[in-house]
Amino acid sequence: MVSIVERSSYLTELRKNSKVDCLFNFLFANSPNEYSNDNFSQIIKCLEQNDKVKFNQIYKELNSREPSNHLPYVHDDFLLFSLILGGKKFGIDLSWVKRTLSVRSTTDVEGNLITISLKNIIDNNYKSQDNNFGIILSFEAILNQKYISWQERKLFYQEIIRKKLPFYSSELLNLLALKAYDIVILEGDESRESKYNMLSSFETSFLNRVDFLSKALHWILNSLLISVLLYFYVTKPSFNSLLRDNSVVVSILGLGGIVAQVIFNNKVSNGFRYFLFWIWGYNYKN
């Protein structure tokens, strides 16, 4: 786990590199960029200003070059990262970038990790376990997409919290890792809040439905009792005769029944509510 002091101190030193500072401002919306004339800075400017025409001009010029392992731009992780980002954003064919990545030759573990991850992004193979998920998460955030699940996010988080800053020797990987770390932490909070809101909403809906059902069951019970009495009244002469002979008593009982309904109406409905809670295993606390 990285402390705020360590992070701040590290980023201050890291941002002395103009490319890092340019990408940092772009990733974290820290402050307006001051763009230099190099291709990387101009591509970041295109991304920030959504300038597809200018990006196409830069990419067309680079596309005219023949990649070779000895050329500096072939090993420029910042440049290739920004080109793929722009290509995905503006829907431009990235065959030249893929060819450039293919001619890279390095024995460096992190260099190979970046190369594989960038190739997989071009091929839309975002969930490959060979990827650096810090790169993928940063792509997601910039392009406002979701390429990987919480499982891959969790793998990234568990890996990164076991490391000390700097996590890598690569400046690009370190910067993207910090961005991805922020994303996972923020999404974790949003996920918990979302789940709580969803459960709270479900509980409210559940209680409203139980309340409706309990009242419906109460009225169904009343209707059944009245239906039974009417059935006996119509079909049983002996019952009809009994009612006529005891009309005073029946009137008193009828009036008592009405009074009882008024007094115990809520209690009967509540009885049904608690019965439904018991059936569905809901621990109701009033």
Secondary structure by P-SEA (a helix, b strand, c coil): cccaaaaaaaaaaaaccaaaaaaaaaacccccccccccaaaaaaaaaaaccaaaaaaaaaaaaacccccccccccaaaaaaaaaaaaaaacccaaaaaaaaaacccccaaaaaaaaaaaaaaaccccccccaaaaaaaaaaaaccccccaaaaaaaaaaaaaccccccccaaaaaaaaaaaaaaaaaaaaaaaaaaaaaaaaaaaaaaaaaaaaaaaaaaaaaaaaaaaaaaacccaaaaaaaaaaaaaaaaaaaaaaaaaaaaaaaaaaaaaaaaaaaacccccc
